[in-house]
Amino acid sequence: MSNTLFIDGQEIPFAPGQTIMDASLEAGIYIPHLCHKPGLTPHGSCKLCTVEVDGRSVSACTLPAAAGMKVDNNTPALQEVRKTLVQMLFVEGNHLCPTCSKTGDCTLQALGYHFGMLDGHFPPFYPRREVDASHPDLVLDRDRCVLCELCVRASREQDGKNVFAISGRGASAHIIVNTSSGKLGDSDLTLDDAAAHICPVGAILPKNHGCEVPFGRRTFDLHSVAESDVAHVGLQKTEHHDE
Amino acid sequence: MPKSLSSGAGQQPHDHLLHRLHDLQSRFLHIPPLEIAPLATELDLPVSQVESVIDFYSFFHRSPRGRFDILFSNCTSCGGLTLMQQLCGLLGVQPGVTRADGMVSIDQTSCVGMCDQGAAVLVNGRTLVRLTAAQLPHLAQLVNTATPLDEWPADWFAVQDNIRHAGLLLNDTLSAGDGLRAAVQAGADQLLAEIRQASLRGRGGAGFPTAMKWQFCRDATAPEHYVVCNADEGEPGTFKDRVLLHSYAQQVFEGMALCAYVIKAQHGFLYLRGEYRYLVPSLEATLDAMRTANLLGENILNQPGFNFDISIVLGAGAYICGEESALLESLEQKRGVPRVRPPFPVTHGYLGQPTVVDNVETLVAAVHIAVHGGEWFRAHGTAQSAGSKVFSVSGDCTAPGIYEYPFGISVQDLLEACGGQDAQAVQIGGPSGTLIGRAEFGRKLAFEDLATGGSIMIYSAQRDLLAVVRNFTHFFAHESCGFCTPCRVGTPLLRKYLDKIASGHGTVYDREEMARLGKLVKRRSHCGLGQTAANPLLDLLAKFPQVYAERLLHQDYEPFFNLDAALTTTRELTHRDDAEAHLS
């Protein structure tokens, strides 16, 4: 059998060692995802890339592709599941889009638009979480953290550092900084680190660049999260591809 | 061997992070902040790893607990939360808040595995059983007079085996080394063939063929291979491993050595749940006796190159570590978060090396198979479930305890054996298993029908099943590791829905939404914890729908916000409880 698999009936090729997500990204097929970023070790925690293979629920970002595999992706039932998962992520944290400087550039928010989410639906948790503004160039606002661990992995795998980790258990899980004080300001994180910019939500934000790119002109104000060719942009004007 | 565990092969590795944190916790009654960075440096771990482990495991605390830290099980079988409230009253403490003089703290903990002899509590990690209300004034006095635990009545700590019915394994009298002698005489290939012939399947509940697991591991090429005995028996209602580790420990360790012989492992770990800490001295003594008898150590039974020894690693209050890949993470001194699979532990386990993780009971069965052969074992049980099963029976019956029967015994027969005929419902396999009503009591306990790790919890007609299911749902929310969205967010949400319904504020809409969310959590979670967390509430809905219906409000909608509850704090602070302080 040749190295192809089927996503919603569409046959696409894959290379040995690739996951379902790898193959679909290359083929330009969108499987929703939040905790996945090509180039970093797949994590499989957000479960937005949940697909069904022979009726079995799996994470597209971690399951190796196999020849002849039949994957259900864009089905009404799975879209409903993903919408519910996005709602769950919203009510778990303290996400106040209108006052968040990440608005319009936030993947969580974009996923909410993508799935036609109109409300958080579930009773909000209103957790008490700490904000860390000790770093001169960056702020860590845990209210918005979705525990995707992109920053954890980017710091270890791309920056060659080990700035972040997840601590605690269950609903108390939270991001911590690998310093004795626990403060970001005491870490070796710098503004040019991948970990400083990879946050898909507004939990790690650069200071002093809050509104350089005006609301309404940001990535997801102009593009759908499902568009595969949209380069990631930060909040700094110089990097914005639409300017 | 990692550097950190190499000191004294086979000894309880003092340098394991969990053990160091246990030491700090018992010395300082919490983990002092100033100890953390030096410990990280000494163990050559990132400080964030030490911090994250402290906050993951229930038995480590950030602020001081009392000199007597008393944890009441909140299990439906060995729990005693009414006793907890009474003791709080006697000692003048609030649950979870250390008394001002630092003498005592009282709190809840998940099932401590004493379901046949509750109410059970842990006092400074030591297990106290069969606690009754009559004892509480005496206990309070011992606390107030700061009487050391060694001077408390010894019978309070006397854990009994309560073996009510012994079968194939528990009745069989083997001498130390019988299994190993048979194995080295037959050779590793023949031993594996016998295990295969026996059709032995994992006793933790999943039922994976043991021979296949050993074969995969043996076939994986790598510098090291490991055997891990999963003694993190955390499923509420399960306590059979406690008895096996107490009275059959020699066989458990011998089973590990047999596995090591087949897969060519030199080192093994017994990962023991923190709640069974009291077993450590006797387990260490058994290991020492085995070393003396050349059943562990170098050139075991004079077989050149058969080198194998075992270390005990003590958990610290985390149900999720019973999941095998989470257990391996915990062994590696990390938070117990289940790994992404594939790869599986048989090829990428402890420290990335091929590892067999087997249940305590599976390893005991392996020893008997080594002695008597696969055919002997297979002659018992059913075609798909060979051999016997050791059941932990608890709840509303006259004789809770250990029952060993061949696979295939019906629930009804087991109920009659233990005096539980008045049951309205039985929870098979603990909260993660299946709730059945009378109509299903004819079903068989076997992998092909009702698969179970052995927990059988019996509920009489007097029990409020909604309270039982609510207890289980709280348990899962408390024990979720927090890795994946469906479980981390879903289990607390399910808890909210059940609390709302149980308090009489739920509507039909809430019940439907709970069921919808429950199915999502069950289907989409990363590991077995999330995949089973909604079972109790969904089973109750399917089999006892009236239990919900009786509690529902007959209106379209009722908000989660409850004005009366929200005003409670204000009333307390203002010392007002008059009519005007009650707006609703």
HADDOCK unambig.tbl for C-alpha pairs under 7 A between the chains (distance, minus, plus):
assign (segid A and resid 45 and name CA) (segid B and resid 483 and name CA) 5.89 0.50 0.50
assign (segid A and resid 45 and name CA) (segid B and resid 484 and name CA) 4.29 0.50 0.50
assign (segid A and resid 45 and name CA) (segid B and resid 485 and name CA) 6.51 0.50 0.50
assign (segid A and resid 46 and name CA) (segid B and resid 484 and name CA) 5.64 0.50 0.50
assign (segid A and resid 46 and name CA) (segid B and resid 485 and name CA) 5.28 0.50 0.50
assign (segid A and resid 47 and name CA) (segid B and resid 484 and name CA) 6.83 0.50 0.50
assign (segid A and resid 47 and name CA) (segid B and resid 485 and name CA) 6.60 0.50 0.50
assign (segid A and resid 57 and name CA) (segid B and resid 523 and name CA) 6.80 0.50 0.50
assign (segid A and resid 57 and name CA) (segid B and resid 524 and name CA) 6.31 0.50 0.50
assign (segid A and resid 85 and name CA) (segid B and resid 485 and name CA) 6.86 0.50 0.50
assign (segid A and resid 85 and name CA) (segid B and resid 486 and name CA) 6.78 0.50 0.50
assign (segid A and resid 88 and name CA) (segid B and resid 489 and name CA) 6.18 0.50 0.50
assign (segid A and resid 92 and name CA) (segid B and resid 489 and name CA) 6.45 0.50 0.50
assign (segid A and resid 123 and name CA) (segid B and resid 560 and name CA) 6.85 0.50 0.50
assign (segid A and resid 165 and name CA) (segid B and resid 48 and name CA) 6.25 0.50 0.50
assign (segid A and resid 166 and name CA) (segid B and resid 52 and name CA) 6.51 0.50 0.50
assign (segid A and resid 167 and name CA) (segid B and resid 51 and name CA) 6.85 0.50 0.50
assign (segid A and resid 167 and name CA) (segid B and resid 52 and name CA) 3.88 0.50 0.50
assign (segid A and resid 167 and name CA) (segid B and resid 55 and name CA) 6.19 0.50 0.50
assign (segid A and resid 167 and name CA) (segid B and resid 56 and name CA) 6.71 0.50 0.50
assign (segid A and resid 168 and name CA) (segid B and resid 52 and name CA) 5.79 0.50 0.50
assign (segid A and resid 168 and name CA) (segid B and resid 55 and name CA) 4.35 0.50 0.50
assign (segid A and resid 168 and name CA) (segid B and resid 56 and name CA) 4.43 0.50 0.50
assign (segid A and resid 169 and name CA) (segid B and resid 55 and name CA) 6.91 0.50 0.50
assign (segid A and resid 169 and name CA) (segid B and resid 56 and name CA) 4.92 0.50 0.50
assign (segid A and resid 169 and name CA) (segid B and resid 480 and name CA) 6.87 0.50 0.50
assign (segid A and resid 169 and name CA) (segid B and resid 481 and name CA) 4.90 0.50 0.50
assign (segid A and resid 169 and name CA) (segid B and resid 482 and name CA) 5.43 0.50 0.50
assign (segid A and resid 170 and name CA) (segid B and resid 478 and name CA) 6.88 0.50 0.50
assign (segid A and resid 170 and name CA) (segid B and resid 479 and name CA) 6.78 0.50 0.50
assign (segid A and resid 170 and name CA) (segid B and resid 480 and name CA) 4.72 0.50 0.50
assign (segid A and resid 170 and name CA) (segid B and resid 481 and name CA) 4.57 0.50 0.50
assign (segid A and resid 170 and name CA) (segid B and resid 482 and name CA) 3.63 0.50 0.50
assign (segid A and resid 170 and name CA) (segid B and resid 488 and name CA) 5.26 0.50 0.50
assign (segid A and resid 171 and name CA) (segid B and resid 482 and name CA) 6.05 0.50 0.50
assign (segid A and resid 171 and name CA) (segid B and resid 488 and name CA) 5.63 0.50 0.50
assign (segid A and resid 171 and name CA) (segid B and resid 489 and name CA) 6.60 0.50 0.50
assign (segid A and resid 173 and name CA) (segid B and resid 482 and name CA) 5.96 0.50 0.50
assign (segid A and resid 176 and name CA) (segid B and resid 48 and name CA) 6.97 0.50 0.50
assign (segid A and resid 177 and name CA) (segid B and resid 48 and name CA) 6.61 0.50 0.50
assign (segid A and resid 178 and name CA) (segid B and resid 46 and name CA) 6.87 0.50 0.50
assign (segid A and resid 178 and name CA) (segid B and resid 47 and name CA) 5.90 0.50 0.50
assign (segid A and resid 178 and name CA) (segid B and resid 48 and name CA) 4.54 0.50 0.50
assign (segid A and resid 179 and name CA) (segid B and resid 47 and name CA) 6.51 0.50 0.50
assign (segid A and resid 179 and name CA) (segid B and resid 48 and name CA) 6.96 0.50 0.50
assign (segid A and resid 180 and name CA) (segid B and resid 37 and name CA) 6.05 0.50 0.50
assign (segid A and resid 180 and name CA) (segid B and resid 47 and name CA) 6.55 0.50 0.50
